[in-house]
Amino acid sequence: MKKVESILRTLGIGRHYKGYDLACHAIRLAIDEPSRLCNMKKHLFTPMAALFHCDERTIERNLRTLIRRAWDNNPEAMRQVAGYRLLWCPPVSEFLSFMVDYAMEIGPMLEAKRGRK
C-alpha cells in the first residue's frame, strides 16, 4: 500500500527514521483489522516485536520518536491528516488511529484516480 508511505512523506517522515517501517506495518495491520487499535500492546506491538526481533517498548519508543519528528516538521499537515485540531503532539495510540482512518478514507480516492489515468 503506497498510500501509507505517501501519507508519511506528507508529514515529513522518510525511510531514514527507525520507526518508518514500524509505522507502515502497524498502520497496515490496523487497516486490515481495526480492532487491533483497542489493545495496541497486545494486538500490534507484541506481534510486531516478534516480526522485527525487538521489544514492544522499542517499537513504541521508535513510533513516539517518529511522531515527534512529524509534529516538529509539519504540525499543520498532521492536523490535516487527523481531521481535527491537535494542540500538541499526539500519543502513539491517537496517531495510529487517525492515520488508519485517513488511509482508509483516501484509499478509494487514490484508486479512483489511478483508474482514470
N, CA, C and O atoms as a GROMACS GRO file, in nm:
protein
  468
    1MET      N    1   0.083  -0.118   0.000
    1MET     CA    2   0.000   0.000   0.000
    1MET      C    3   0.087   0.124   0.000
    1MET      O    4   0.145   0.161   0.102
    2LYS      N    5   0.095   0.184  -0.111
    2LYS     CA    6   0.176   0.305  -0.125
    2LYS      C    7   0.112   0.425  -0.056
    2LYS      O    8   0.180   0.523  -0.027
    3LYS      N    9  -0.020   0.417  -0.028
    3LYS     CA   10  -0.085   0.532   0.036
    3LYS      C   11  -0.028   0.560   0.174
    3LYS      O   12  -0.017   0.676   0.213
    4VAL      N   13   0.008   0.457   0.248
    4VAL     CA   14   0.064   0.476   0.381
    4VAL      C   15   0.197   0.551   0.371
    4VAL      O   16   0.220   0.647   0.444
    5GLU      N   17   0.283   0.506   0.280
    5GLU     CA   18   0.412   0.574   0.262
    5GLU      C   19   0.392   0.718   0.216
    5GLU      O   20   0.464   0.808   0.259
    6SER      N   21   0.295   0.740   0.130
    6SER     CA   22   0.266   0.874   0.080
    6SER      C   23   0.221   0.967   0.193
    6SER      O   24   0.264   1.082   0.200
    7ILE      N   25   0.137   0.916   0.279
    7ILE     CA   26   0.091   0.997   0.392
    7ILE      C   27   0.208   1.031   0.484
    7ILE      O   28   0.221   1.145   0.529
    8LEU      N   29   0.293   0.934   0.512
    8LEU     CA   30   0.408   0.959   0.599
    8LEU      C   31   0.502   1.062   0.537
    8LEU      O   32   0.555   1.148   0.608
    9ARG      N   33   0.523   1.054   0.407
    9ARG     CA   34   0.608   1.154   0.340
    9ARG      C   35   0.547   1.293   0.351
    9ARG      O   36   0.620   1.391   0.367
   10THR      N   37   0.415   1.302   0.342
   10THR     CA   38   0.347   1.430   0.358
   10THR      C   39   0.376   1.490   0.495
   10THR      O   40   0.384   1.612   0.510
   11LEU      N   41   0.393   1.405   0.593
   11LEU     CA   42   0.422   1.450   0.729
   11LEU      C   43   0.570   1.477   0.752
   11LEU      O   44   0.611   1.513   0.862
   12GLY      N   45   0.651   1.459   0.648
   12GLY     CA   46   0.794   1.483   0.661
   12GLY      C   47   0.872   1.366   0.717
   12GLY      O   48   0.982   1.383   0.770
   13ILE      N   49   0.814   1.247   0.706
   13ILE     CA   50   0.877   1.128   0.761
   13ILE      C   51   0.928   1.043   0.644
   13ILE      O   52   0.851   1.004   0.556
   14GLY      N   53   1.057   1.015   0.645
   14GLY     CA   54   1.117   0.933   0.540
   14GLY      C   55   1.168   0.801   0.592
   14GLY      O   56   1.162   0.773   0.712
   15ARG      N   57   1.217   0.719   0.501
   15ARG     CA   58   1.267   0.586   0.536
   15ARG      C   59   1.387   0.588   0.629
   15ARG      O   60   1.421   0.487   0.690
   16HIS      N   61   1.452   0.702   0.641
   16HIS     CA   62   1.572   0.709   0.724
   16HIS      C   63   1.541   0.706   0.874
   16HIS      O   64   1.633   0.697   0.956
   17TYR      N   65   1.414   0.713   0.912
   17TYR     CA   66   1.377   0.702   1.052
   17TYR      C   67   1.355   0.556   1.088
   17TYR      O   68   1.295   0.480   1.012
   18LYS      N   69   1.405   0.516   1.206
   18LYS     CA   70   1.390   0.377   1.251
   18LYS      C   71   1.243   0.337   1.260
   18LYS      O   72   1.209   0.221   1.233
   19GLY      N   73   1.159   0.428   1.296
   19GLY     CA   74   1.018   0.396   1.314
   19GLY      C   75   0.937   0.391   1.186
   19GLY      O   76   0.818   0.358   1.190
   20TYR      N   77   0.998   0.424   1.073
   20TYR     CA   78   0.924   0.430   0.946
   20TYR      C   79   0.861   0.295   0.911
   20TYR      O   80   0.740   0.287   0.890
   21ASP      N   81   0.941   0.190   0.905
   21ASP     CA   82   0.887   0.057   0.871
   21ASP      C   83   0.789   0.010   0.978
   21ASP      O   84   0.690  -0.057   0.947
   22LEU      N   85   0.816   0.043   1.102
   22LEU     CA   86   0.726   0.005   1.210
   22LEU      C   87   0.591   0.073   1.194
   22LEU      O   88   0.487   0.009   1.209
   23ALA      N   89   0.593   0.202   1.163
   23ALA     CA   90   0.468   0.276   1.144
   23ALA      C   91   0.390   0.220   1.026
   23ALA      O   92   0.269   0.200   1.035
   24CYS      N   93   0.459   0.196   0.915
   24CYS     CA   94   0.392   0.140   0.797
   24CYS      C   95   0.327   0.007   0.831
   24CYS      O   96   0.212  -0.018   0.794
   25HIS      N   97   0.400  -0.079   0.900
   25HIS     CA   98   0.348  -0.211   0.933
   25HIS      C   99   0.230  -0.201   1.030
   25HIS      O  100   0.129  -0.269   1.012
   26ALA      N  101   0.243  -0.118   1.132
   26ALA     CA  102   0.135  -0.102   1.230
   26ALA      C  103   0.009  -0.048   1.165
   26ALA      O  104  -0.101  -0.096   1.194
   27ILE      N  105   0.024   0.049   1.077
   27ILE     CA  106  -0.093   0.107   1.009
   27ILE      C  107  -0.158   0.003   0.919
   27ILE      O  108  -0.280  -0.007   0.916
   28ARG      N  109  -0.078  -0.072   0.847
   28ARG     CA  110  -0.135  -0.177   0.759
   28ARG      C  111  -0.208  -0.284   0.839
   28ARG      O  112  -0.317  -0.326   0.801
   29LEU      N  113  -0.148  -0.327   0.951
   29LEU     CA  114  -0.215  -0.426   1.036
   29LEU      C  115  -0.349  -0.373   1.086
   29LEU      O  116  -0.449  -0.445   1.086
   30ALA      N  117  -0.351  -0.248   1.127
   30ALA     CA  118  -0.474  -0.190   1.181
   30ALA      C  119  -0.577  -0.163   1.070
   30ALA      O  120  -0.697  -0.168   1.097
   31ILE      N  121  -0.532  -0.136   0.949
   31ILE     CA  122  -0.627  -0.122   0.838
   31ILE      C  123  -0.693  -0.256   0.811
   31ILE      O  124  -0.814  -0.263   0.788
   32ASP      N  125  -0.613  -0.362   0.812
   32ASP     CA  126  -0.666  -0.496   0.787
   32ASP      C  127  -0.759  -0.542   0.899
   32ASP      O  128  -0.857  -0.612   0.875
   33GLU      N  129  -0.728  -0.500   1.021
   33GLU     CA  130  -0.809  -0.542   1.136
   33GLU      C  131  -0.815  -0.426   1.236
   33GLU      O  132  -0.735  -0.421   1.330
   34PRO      N  133  -0.911  -0.332   1.218
   34PRO     CA  134  -0.918  -0.213   1.303
   34PRO      C  135  -0.931  -0.242   1.453
   34PRO      O  136  -0.896  -0.157   1.535
   35SER      N  137  -0.980  -0.358   1.490
   35SER     CA  138  -0.994  -0.390   1.632
   35SER      C  139  -0.858  -0.397   1.702
   35SER      O  140  -0.852  -0.391   1.825
   36ARG      N  141  -0.750  -0.408   1.627
   36ARG     CA  142  -0.615  -0.410   1.686
   36ARG      C  143  -0.584  -0.278   1.758
   36ARG      O  144  -0.498  -0.275   1.846
   37LEU      N  145  -0.654  -0.172   1.722
   37LEU     CA  146  -0.630  -0.042   1.785
   37LEU      C  147  -0.682  -0.036   1.929
   37LEU      O  148  -0.647   0.055   2.003
   38CYS      N  149  -0.765  -0.132   1.968
   38CYS     CA  150  -0.822  -0.132   2.103
   38CYS      C  151  -0.721  -0.171   2.210
   38CYS      O  152  -0.726  -0.117   2.321
   39ASN      N  153  -0.633  -0.261   2.181
   39ASN     CA  154  -0.528  -0.302   2.275
   39ASN      C  155  -0.399  -0.313   2.195
   39ASN      O  156  -0.358  -0.422   2.155
   40MET      N  157  -0.336  -0.200   2.173
   40MET     CA  158  -0.221  -0.196   2.083
   40MET      C  159  -0.104  -0.279   2.132
   40MET      O  160  -0.036  -0.343   2.052
   41LYS      N  161  -0.079  -0.278   2.261
   41LYS     CA  162   0.035  -0.355   2.310
   41LYS      C  163   0.019  -0.503   2.275
   41LYS      O  164   0.112  -0.566   2.226
   42LYS      N  165  -0.098  -0.556   2.301
   42LYS     CA  166  -0.121  -0.698   2.278
   42LYS      C  167  -0.138  -0.731   2.129
   42LYS      O  168  -0.084  -0.831   2.082
   43HIS      N  169  -0.213  -0.648   2.056
   43HIS     CA  170  -0.251  -0.683   1.920
   43HIS      C  171  -0.164  -0.621   1.811
   43HIS      O  172  -0.170  -0.664   1.695
   44LEU      N  173  -0.085  -0.523   1.846
   44LEU     CA  174   0.006  -0.462   1.747
   44LEU      C  175   0.153  -0.478   1.788
   44LEU      O  176   0.232  -0.535   1.713
   45PHE      N  177   0.188  -0.428   1.905
   45PHE     CA  178   0.328  -0.422   1.943
   45PHE      C  179   0.390  -0.560   1.967
   45PHE      O  180   0.504  -0.584   1.927
   46THR      N  181   0.317  -0.649   2.031
   46THR     CA  182   0.372  -0.783   2.058
   46THR      C  183   0.398  -0.860   1.929
   46THR      O  184   0.508  -0.913   1.912
   47PRO      N  185   0.301  -0.869   1.835
   47PRO     CA  186   0.331  -0.939   1.710
   47PRO      C  187   0.441  -0.870   1.628
   47PRO      O  188   0.522  -0.937   1.564
   48MET      N  189   0.443  -0.737   1.632
   48MET     CA  190   0.546  -0.665   1.558
   48MET      C  191   0.684  -0.688   1.620
   48MET      O  192   0.784  -0.698   1.548
   49ALA      N  193   0.689  -0.696   1.752
   49ALA     CA  194   0.818  -0.720   1.820
   49ALA      C  195   0.876  -0.854   1.776
   49ALA      O  196   0.996  -0.865   1.753
   50ALA      N  197   0.791  -0.953   1.764
   50ALA     CA  198   0.838  -1.084   1.718
   50ALA      C  199   0.887  -1.076   1.574
   50ALA      O  200   0.990  -1.133   1.539
   51LEU      N  201   0.814  -1.006   1.491
   51LEU     CA  202   0.849  -0.993   1.350
   51LEU      C  203   0.979  -0.914   1.330
   51LEU      O  204   1.064  -0.952   1.249
   52PHE      N  205   0.994  -0.805   1.405
   52PHE     CA  206   1.110  -0.717   1.389
   52PHE      C  207   1.224  -0.752   1.485
   52PHE      O  208   1.326  -0.682   1.488
   53HIS      N  209   1.209  -0.859   1.562
   53HIS     CA  210   1.312  -0.907   1.654
   53HIS      C  211   1.357  -0.799   1.752
   53HIS      O  212   1.476  -0.769   1.764
   54CYS      N  213   1.259  -0.743   1.822
   54CYS     CA  214   1.290  -0.642   1.923
   54CYS      C  215   1.185  -0.649   2.033
   54CYS      O  216   1.103  -0.741   2.036
   55ASP      N  217   1.188  -0.554   2.122
   55ASP     CA  218   1.098  -0.548   2.236
   55ASP      C  219   0.980  -0.455   2.204
   55ASP      O  220   0.993  -0.365   2.121
   56GLU      N  221   0.866  -0.478   2.269
   56GLU     CA  222   0.749  -0.392   2.249
   56GLU      C  223   0.781  -0.246   2.284
   56GLU      O  224   0.732  -0.154   2.219
   57ARG      N  225   0.861  -0.227   2.387
   57ARG     CA  226   0.898  -0.091   2.429
   57ARG      C  227   0.980  -0.021   2.320
   57ARG      O  228   0.968   0.100   2.301
   58THR      N  229   1.063  -0.098   2.251
   58THR     CA  230   1.143  -0.042   2.142
   58THR      C  231   1.051   0.007   2.030
   58THR      O  232   1.071   0.114   1.974
   59ILE      N  233   0.952  -0.072   1.999
   59ILE     CA  234   0.857  -0.034   1.894
   59ILE      C  235   0.785   0.095   1.932
   59ILE      O  236   0.778   0.188   1.853
   60GLU      N  237   0.733   0.099   2.054
   60GLU     CA  238   0.661   0.218   2.098
   60GLU      C  239   0.753   0.341   2.102
   60GLU      O  240   0.712   0.450   2.062
   61ARG      N  241   0.875   0.324   2.150
   61ARG     CA  242   0.970   0.436   2.156
   61ARG      C  243   1.001   0.490   2.016
   61ARG      O  244   1.001   0.611   1.995
   62ASN      N  245   1.027   0.399   1.920
   62ASN     CA  246   1.057   0.443   1.784
   62ASN      C  247   0.938   0.512   1.719
   62ASN      O  248   0.954   0.607   1.643
   63LEU      N  249   0.818   0.464   1.749
   63LEU     CA  250   0.698   0.530   1.696
   63LEU      C  251   0.681   0.668   1.759
   63LEU      O  252   0.644   0.764   1.690
   64ARG      N  253   0.707   0.680   1.890
   64ARG     CA  254   0.698   0.812   1.956
   64ARG      C  255   0.797   0.910   1.895
   64ARG      O  256   0.764   1.027   1.872
   65THR      N  257   0.919   0.863   1.868
   65THR     CA  258   1.020   0.948   1.805
   65THR      C  259   0.976   0.993   1.667
   65THR      O  260   0.990   1.110   1.631
   66LEU      N  261   0.922   0.901   1.591
   66LEU     CA  262   0.873   0.931   1.456
   66LEU      C  263   0.760   1.034   1.461
   66LEU      O  264   0.758   1.129   1.381
   67ILE      N  265   0.668   1.016   1.553
   67ILE     CA  266   0.555   1.108   1.568
   67ILE      C  267   0.604   1.246   1.608
   67ILE      O  268   0.557   1.348   1.557
   68ARG      N  269   0.698   1.251   1.700
   68ARG     CA  270   0.755   1.380   1.744
   68ARG      C  271   0.822   1.451   1.626
   68ARG      O  272   0.807   1.572   1.611
   69ARG      N  273   0.894   1.376   1.544
   69ARG     CA  274   0.961   1.435   1.428
   69ARG      C  275   0.858   1.490   1.329
   69ARG      O  276   0.875   1.599   1.275
   70ALA      N  277   0.750   1.414   1.305
   70ALA     CA  278   0.644   1.460   1.215
   70ALA      C  279   0.581   1.587   1.270
   70ALA      O  280   0.552   1.681   1.195
   71TRP      N  281   0.559   1.590   1.400
   71TRP     CA  282   0.500   1.708   1.462
   71TRP      C  283   0.593   1.829   1.448
   71TRP      O  284   0.548   1.940   1.418
   72ASP      N  285   0.722   1.807   1.472
   72ASP     CA  286   0.820   1.916   1.460
   72ASP      C  287   0.833   1.964   1.315
   72ASP      O  288   0.849   2.083   1.290
   73ASN      N  289   0.827   1.871   1.219
   73ASN     CA  290   0.843   1.905   1.078
   73ASN      C  291   0.723   1.980   1.022
   73ASN      O  292   0.739   2.080   0.951
   74ASN      N  293   0.603   1.931   1.053
   74ASN     CA  294   0.486   1.987   0.986
   74ASN      C  295   0.360   1.963   1.070
   74ASN      O  296   0.280   1.875   1.037
   75PRO      N  297   0.341   2.040   1.176
   75PRO     CA  298   0.223   2.018   1.260
   75PRO      C  299   0.092   2.044   1.186
   75PRO      O  300  -0.009   1.980   1.215
   76GLU      N  301   0.094   2.135   1.091
   76GLU     CA  302  -0.029   2.165   1.017
   76GLU      C  303  -0.072   2.046   0.931
   76GLU      O  304  -0.191   2.017   0.920
   77ALA      N  305   0.025   1.978   0.869
   77ALA     CA  306  -0.008   1.858   0.791
   77ALA      C  307  -0.063   1.749   0.882
   77ALA      O  308  -0.155   1.677   0.844
   78MET      N  309  -0.008   1.738   1.002
   78MET     CA  310  -0.058   1.637   1.095
   78MET      C  311  -0.201   1.670   1.136
   78MET      O  312  -0.284   1.580   1.149
   79ARG      N  313  -0.229   1.797   1.158
   79ARG     CA  314  -0.367   1.838   1.191
   79ARG      C  315  -0.462   1.805   1.077
   79ARG      O  316  -0.575   1.761   1.100
   80GLN      N  317  -0.416   1.826   0.955
   80GLN     CA  318  -0.499   1.798   0.838
   80GLN      C  319  -0.527   1.648   0.827
   80GLN      O  320  -0.641   1.608   0.799
   81VAL      N  321  -0.427   1.565   0.848
   81VAL     CA  322  -0.445   1.420   0.843
   81VAL      C  323  -0.538   1.376   0.956
   81VAL      O  324  -0.624   1.291   0.936
   82ALA      N  325  -0.520   1.433   1.076
   82ALA     CA  326  -0.604   1.397   1.190
   82ALA      C  327  -0.750   1.435   1.165
   82ALA      O  328  -0.841   1.365   1.208
   83GLY      N  329  -0.770   1.545   1.096
   83GLY     CA  330  -0.906   1.590   1.068
   83GLY      C  331  -0.968   1.670   1.181
   83GLY      O  332  -1.087   1.700   1.178
   84TYR      N  333  -0.888   1.705   1.279
   84TYR     CA  334  -0.935   1.787   1.389
   84TYR      C  335  -0.816   1.864   1.446
   84TYR      O  336  -0.701   1.837   1.411
   85ARG      N  337  -0.845   1.958   1.531
   85ARG     CA  338  -0.742   2.046   1.584
   85ARG      C  339  -0.657   1.973   1.689
   85ARG      O  340  -0.707   1.934   1.795
   86LEU      N  341  -0.532   1.956   1.658
   86LEU     CA  342  -0.436   1.900   1.753
   86LEU      C  343  -0.364   2.015   1.820
   86LEU      O  344  -0.309   2.103   1.753
   87LEU      N  345  -0.364   2.016   1.952
   87LEU     CA  346  -0.298   2.124   2.025
   87LEU      C  347  -0.154   2.089   2.060
   87LEU      O  348  -0.072   2.178   2.084
   88TRP      N  349  -0.123   1.958   2.062
   88TRP     CA  350   0.011   1.912   2.093
   88TRP      C  351   0.036   1.781   2.021
   88TRP      O  352  -0.055   1.722   1.963
   89CYS      N  353   0.158   1.737   2.027
   89CYS     CA  354   0.198   1.614   1.960
   89CYS      C  355   0.114   1.497   2.014
   89CYS      O  356   0.108   1.476   2.135
   90PRO      N  357   0.051   1.421   1.926
   90PRO     CA  358  -0.036   1.313   1.973
   90PRO      C  359   0.043   1.192   2.024
   90PRO      O  360   0.157   1.169   1.982
   91PRO      N  361  -0.017   1.116   2.115
   91PRO     CA  362   0.046   0.991   2.158
   91PRO      C  363   0.035   0.886   2.047
   91PRO      O  364  -0.036   0.906   1.949
   92VAL      N  365   0.104   0.776   2.062
   92VAL     CA  366   0.108   0.671   1.960
   92VAL      C  367  -0.032   0.622   1.926
   92VAL      O  368  -0.065   0.608   1.808
   93SER      N  369  -0.114   0.597   2.025
   93SER     CA  370  -0.247   0.543   2.001
   93SER      C  371  -0.331   0.638   1.915
   93SER      O  372  -0.398   0.593   1.822
   94GLU      N  373  -0.328   0.765   1.946
   94GLU     CA  374  -0.406   0.862   1.870
   94GLU      C  375  -0.352   0.876   1.728
   94GLU      O  376  -0.429   0.882   1.632
   95PHE      N  377  -0.220   0.881   1.714
   95PHE     CA  378  -0.156   0.892   1.583
   95PHE      C  379  -0.196   0.774   1.494
   95PHE      O  380  -0.238   0.794   1.380
   96LEU      N  381  -0.181   0.652   1.544
   96LEU     CA  382  -0.215   0.536   1.463
   96LEU      C  383  -0.363   0.535   1.428
   96LEU      O  384  -0.401   0.496   1.317
   97SER      N  385  -0.446   0.576   1.521
   97SER     CA  386  -0.590   0.578   1.496
   97SER      C  387  -0.626   0.674   1.382
   97SER      O  388  -0.700   0.636   1.291
   98PHE      N  389  -0.575   0.796   1.386
   98PHE     CA  390  -0.612   0.888   1.278
   98PHE      C  391  -0.540   0.856   1.148
   98PHE      O  392  -0.590   0.888   1.040
   99MET      N  393  -0.424   0.795   1.156
   99MET     CA  394  -0.356   0.753   1.033
   99MET      C  395  -0.435   0.642   0.963
   99MET      O  396  -0.449   0.644   0.840
  100VAL      N  397  -0.487   0.547   1.039
  100VAL     CA  398  -0.568   0.440   0.982
  100VAL      C  399  -0.695   0.498   0.921
  100VAL      O  400  -0.732   0.464   0.809
  101ASP      N  401  -0.761   0.586   0.995
  101ASP     CA  402  -0.884   0.649   0.942
  101ASP      C  403  -0.855   0.723   0.812
  101ASP      O  404  -0.930   0.710   0.716
  102TYR      N  405  -0.748   0.800   0.810
  102TYR     CA  406  -0.713   0.878   0.692
  102TYR      C  407  -0.678   0.787   0.574
  102TYR      O  408  -0.722   0.811   0.462
  103ALA      N  409  -0.599   0.684   0.600
  103ALA     CA  410  -0.561   0.592   0.492
  103ALA      C  411  -0.683   0.520   0.435
  103ALA      O  412  -0.692   0.500   0.314
  104MET      N  413  -0.776   0.483   0.521
  104MET     CA  414  -0.896   0.416   0.474
  104MET      C  415  -0.987   0.512   0.398
  104MET      O  416  -1.059   0.472   0.306
  105GLU      N  417  -0.984   0.638   0.437
  105GLU     CA  418  -1.066   0.739   0.371
  105GLU      C  419  -1.012   0.776   0.234
  105GLU      O  420  -1.088   0.786   0.138
  106ILE      N  421  -0.880   0.797   0.223
  106ILE     CA  422  -0.824   0.841   0.095
  106ILE      C  423  -0.791   0.726   0.002
  106ILE      O  424  -0.772   0.748  -0.118
  107GLY      N  425  -0.784   0.605   0.055
  107GLY     CA  426  -0.752   0.489  -0.028
  107GLY      C  427  -0.839   0.476  -0.151
  107GLY      O  428  -0.787   0.466  -0.262
  108PRO      N  429  -0.972   0.476  -0.134
  108PRO     CA  430  -1.059   0.467  -0.252
  108PRO      C  431  -1.041   0.584  -0.349
  108PRO      O  432  -1.055   0.566  -0.470
  109MET      N  433  -1.011   0.702  -0.296
  109MET     CA  434  -0.990   0.818  -0.384
  109MET      C  435  -0.865   0.798  -0.468
  109MET      O  436  -0.864   0.830  -0.587
  110LEU      N  437  -0.758   0.746  -0.407
  110LEU     CA  438  -0.634   0.722  -0.482
  110LEU      C  439  -0.656   0.615  -0.589
  110LEU      O  440  -0.606   0.628  -0.701
  111GLU      N  441  -0.730   0.511  -0.554
  111GLU     CA  442  -0.757   0.404  -0.651
  111GLU      C  443  -0.837   0.457  -0.769
  111GLU      O  444  -0.812   0.420  -0.884
  112ALA      N  445  -0.934   0.544  -0.741
  112ALA     CA  446  -1.016   0.602  -0.848
  112ALA      C  447  -0.932   0.689  -0.940
  112ALA      O  448  -0.950   0.687  -1.062
  113LYS      N  449  -0.840   0.766  -0.883
  113LYS     CA  450  -0.752   0.850  -0.965
  113LYS      C  451  -0.664   0.766  -1.055
  113LYS      O  452  -0.643   0.801  -1.172
  114ARG      N  453  -0.611   0.656  -1.003
  114ARG     CA  454  -0.527   0.568  -1.085
  114ARG      C  455  -0.607   0.505  -1.198
  114ARG      O  456  -0.555   0.486  -1.308
  115GLY      N  457  -0.731   0.474  -1.171
  115GLY     CA  458  -0.816   0.412  -1.273
  115GLY      C  459  -0.849   0.506  -1.388
  115GLY      O  460  -0.870   0.463  -1.501
  116ARG      N  461  -0.853   0.636  -1.358
  116ARG     CA  462  -0.885   0.736  -1.462
  116ARG      C  463  -0.770   0.762  -1.556
  116ARG      O  464  -0.791   0.806  -1.669
  117LYS      N  465  -0.648   0.737  -1.512
  117LYS     CA  466  -0.530   0.770  -1.594
  117LYS      C  467  -0.512   0.671  -1.705
  117LYS      O  468  -0.418   0.683  -1.784
   0.00000   0.00000   0.00000
